[in-house]
């Protein structure tokens, strides 16, 4: 046990965040999307894990929705909302999103492959990806006001500045 | 015990150290991780029915590492439950080790995994292996998986044994799944409004059980039990229709009382999603569909397949955890309708931000079954009745009512500062079927639930949330009240105080309060939580699987971090 921990510790010292992994998810119409190929013409992307039943997730996405057009105008950001709803609720995702007129790109991670690969435990969990496809920032949970912090990070990334916690 | 705590704490320390690393790129590949720990210190509280915990303290912790470089990937999860798993989690998890580890390689459309893996075929009627940590549910397969796709044709093959706490199931799972997405396969359909996907799967579980003796009977058990399913997803513009039908060969087991009747399941969902409104309507019928790697396993253990629930996944405390619905794998049928609409911005009722409305109704019945008559066999002067091992015949009609739920939820943002959600729900639950009650005198509970959830955004960093809930019922434990105040100081702190009060309990001494206070500290992708108080006995459901949560009183420390 101790050995495993020590090994893990030394391994970790050499690594950090990196490129989006080549994991396959589906778009809202069931077409496959390789996450490694997501791109936004060199502008930042937000990857947000959510679920229809998750109250803070819906609060976060609807709060951002009120300002999303301004965010896009200022930074060119694109938000991918990755639903981890299981097959009980996947059919409800499209009516849920469209009725709220959210402008996000919706992805379905029904088998939770992307969730596991990015180390997500509970939604909401938000990642910011820079123009080169590298994950540069992440945040777990949502409290009112967190979207200001997120937007500040996106603005920095859009300007090519370094992001720290 | 001290050693256990130290090991657990080093998991936390490890993550904290990792946290201080600045994100960087190098040629070593990518390592991501997730670590978490929950420690509970229990206080005696016999009046709420909290079990006595002689250890006083229990802990669940894990560390999951995921490595990738190019097409190669590998990972492992260490788990730790000491001196015993938290109250409510199956005690057979006690111990520590690395149950889940895997390595694989992706090359173009090919993906090969060896070791542990999670997989789902279609809706899960033939196979679904997944993890729900809060429930203590984990049924990953240990073996091999091959996935291949070319031009919209997807093929998956799996072979392995299933996780059974710290060992593997005796039964082996073999499965194959194929799907064609015509919109990807046929170039003409690439951007068509018309969408079509067709798929099928076949799973076989091999269990070398031989015979089973029940009284005078000797039952020959099938060595392999197959489960086959076909599915279809059809769409046109805003409309879509999906369905799956599955057939399971005879599979005598403890959950179905050793009958040889084959199983069948059907799911059908239609949705329409337009701007400002969307609707989804679903139907299902499940008949004798409990499917496991061990025919004697019960509860949430060793399930190979998964049947989606057909009602709303509630999250408000009184609606979600007192009388939740749990899927009856042995047989049920139901309907659900879910309507979302938004009163547009700028309209009189919608105001500046619009108003979201969700209306949901669901109803679940048992099957209309008739048991086959038993056969009488004469042994000398004795007559022995042997049940017909086909079991029962199921008609097209309705059996007993299991569950019904009607609810409406309205969310309105008044301005930048105030937001209100109100919910009303009415439910009927058959406790004889759901067995979630502690009293259970009256099999049927009819309850009305009201919720008001008000958010006041004081300024950019401070906000206050007040939640008031009430449940009115004359049956079972009677009515409940619940109140919550949560103060958030973004981006780091959140403090909340909650109380649940069983105001209508038929026994006046049991009209108890369940206060619980919590402090949460959030830092990027790390979250620390401390809570103290009483936890009401109830049912926790995640993704359609439920477990009973026992009453508890004490202090809980939690950490979760991702890096």
Interface residues (C-beta under 8 A of the other chain):
Chain A: X1 X2 X4 X5 X8 X9 X11 X12 X13 X14 X15 X16 X17 X18 X19 X21 X22 X29 X30 X31 X32 X52 X53 X54 X55 X59 X62 X66 X86 X87 X88 X89 X91 X92 X94 X95 X96 X97 X98 X99 X100 X101 X110 X111 X112 X113 X116 X117 X118 X119 X120 X121 X122 X125 X134 X135 X136 X137 X138 X139 X140 X141 X143 X144 X145 X146 X148 X149 X164 X165
Chain B: X7 X10 X11 X14 X17 X18 X21 X22 X23 X24 X25 X26 X28 X29 X30 X31 X32 X33 X34 X36 X63 X64 X65 X66 X67 X68 X71 X73 X75 X78 X96 X98 X106 X118 X119 X120 X122 X123 X124 X130 X131 X133 X149 X154 X181 X183 X184 X195 X197 X233 X235 X238 X240 X242 X269 X271 X272 X273 X274 X275 X276 X277 X278 X279 X280 X282 X306 X308 X309 X310 X312 X313 X314 X315 X338 X340 X341 X342 X353 X356 X411 X413 X455 X457 X460 X461 X462 X463 X488 X490 X491 X494 X520 X522 X523 X524 X525 X526 X527 X543 X544 X560 X561 X562 X563
